[in-house]
Amino acid sequence: MAVKKQDVHDPNQLVVERAKDFWTRYNRPLVIVCAIVILVAGGYLGYKKFYKQPNEEKAADALFKAEGYHRNALTAPNPDSLIKLALNGDGANVGFLRIISKYKGTDAANLAQLYAGESYLLLNDNANAIKYLKDFSTSSKFFQARAYKLLGDAYADQGKLKDALDYYKKAAHHFKEDEENSSEALFLAAYLAETKMNNNKEAIELFKELKQDFSNTTRGQEADKYLARLGVYSTE
């Protein structure tokens, strides 16, 4: 009796043959791709453990030393020399500028941009202050609001009043839970609108907002005085 010839059109057989053909043709490339995925994942974990974390620690240590000069400068009668040490380093320790370039991508380098911006502002170098403050970005509402306020200061010093007003308002609204700093930024916006921009309408709106939203702060309690100067009197 003759052996029955296998039906080449058997659908199950076709599936098996195609699967075999797929693995025969792509076995090596798939192994390579899988190996790459493993290496990339492992490389990222290695990057975090052996490069990023140590780099963060080194950057944070360097920032602490530079920040010390910056902090002391804020209370010094002649702060320029201390500010320059904070920016450029003292020979043994690096300053903010070197931290930014050497430890790029770290949290400390990002924060160093905020410090560098404020340092240049103290040196009346508003162009560099704006450059570094604009490069700074963080999810911390406190520090971001601080950067916006300092940008307002820098633009005001340059006479770019609209930009200054915008940044003061951004600072005031970004982290309203910090009432003292937010009320100060809003006051600066209102005062700028009144005294430098002669925009009494804007000033009145901002002083009213200051009174309403920050009534427990010193600036909020002073708002009626400035509103009265603009012809708006309290009915309370």
MOFENKA-V10334 format. One record per residue. RES is the residue in one letter. D_FIRST is the distance of its C-alpha to the first C-alpha in Angstrom with 1 decimal. Layout:
BEGIN
res=<RES	RES>
d_first=<D_FIRST	D_FIRST>
END
This chain:
BEGIN
res=<M	A	V	K	K	Q	D	V	H	D	P	N	Q	L	V	V	E	R	A	K	D	F	W	T	R	Y	N	R	P	L	V	I	V	C	A	I	V	I	L	V	A	G	G	Y	L	G	Y	K	K	F	Y	K	Q	P	N	E	E	K	A	A	D	A	L	F	K	A	E	G	Y	H	R	N	A	L	T	A	P	N	P	D	S	L	I	K	L	A	L	N	G	D	G	A	N	V	G	F	L	R	I	I	S	K	Y	K	G	T	D	A	A	N	L	A	Q	L	Y	A	G	E	S	Y	L	L	L	N	D	N	A	N	A	I	K	Y	L	K	D	F	S	T	S	S	K	F	F	Q	A	R	A	Y	K	L	L	G	D	A	Y	A	D	Q	G	K	L	K	D	A	L	D	Y	Y	K	K	A	A	H	H	F	K	E	D	E	E	N	S	S	E	A	L	F	L	A	A	Y	L	A	E	T	K	M	N	N	N	K	E	A	I	E	L	F	K	E	L	K	Q	D	F	S	N	T	T	R	G	Q	E	A	D	K	Y	L	A	R	L	G	V	Y	S	T	E>
d_first=<0.0	3.8	6.5	9.0	12.1	15.2	17.8	20.8	23.1	22.7	26.4	26.2	24.4	27.1	29.8	28.5	28.1	31.6	33.1	31.7	33.0	36.4	36.9	35.8	38.3	41.1	40.9	43.9	46.1	45.6	46.5	49.6	50.5	50.2	52.2	54.9	55.0	55.5	58.1	60.0	60.1	61.2	63.6	65.2	65.7	67.0	69.3	70.8	71.3	72.4	74.1	74.9	76.3	78.5	79.6	80.6	82.6	84.4	85.1	86.5	88.7	90.1	90.6	92.6	95.1	95.5	95.9	98.7	100.7	100.0	101.1	104.3	105.0	105.1	108.2	109.8	113.0	111.7	107.9	107.0	106.6	104.4	102.3	101.8	100.7	98.2	96.8	96.8	96.9	99.6	98.2	96.7	94.8	93.0	94.1	92.3	91.5	89.8	87.9	86.6	85.3	84.2	82.4	81.1	78.6	80.2	82.1	85.2	85.1	84.8	87.8	89.7	89.6	91.5	94.0	94.3	95.0	97.7	99.2	99.5	101.1	103.7	104.4	104.8	101.9	100.4	97.9	96.2	96.5	94.6	91.9	91.0	91.5	89.1	86.5	86.7	84.3	83.5	82.2	85.4	87.6	90.7	90.2	89.0	92.0	94.2	92.7	93.4	96.9	97.5	96.1	98.7	101.4	100.3	100.2	103.5	105.1	103.7	105.3	101.9	102.9	100.1	97.5	99.6	99.9	96.1	95.4	98.1	96.5	93.0	94.4	96.2	93.1	90.4	91.2	93.8	93.4	95.4	98.5	101.1	99.3	97.9	101.4	102.9	100.4	101.1	104.9	104.5	102.7	105.4	108.2	106.8	106.3	110.0	111.9	109.9	108.1	110.7	107.9	109.7	107.1	104.3	106.7	107.6	104.0	103.1	106.2	105.4	101.9	103.4	105.6	102.9	100.0	101.9	105.0	104.9	105.3	108.5	107.4	106.5	109.9	111.6	109.9	112.7	115.2	113.3	112.5	116.3	117.0	114.7	116.6	114.1	115.7	114.2	114.9	113.9>
END
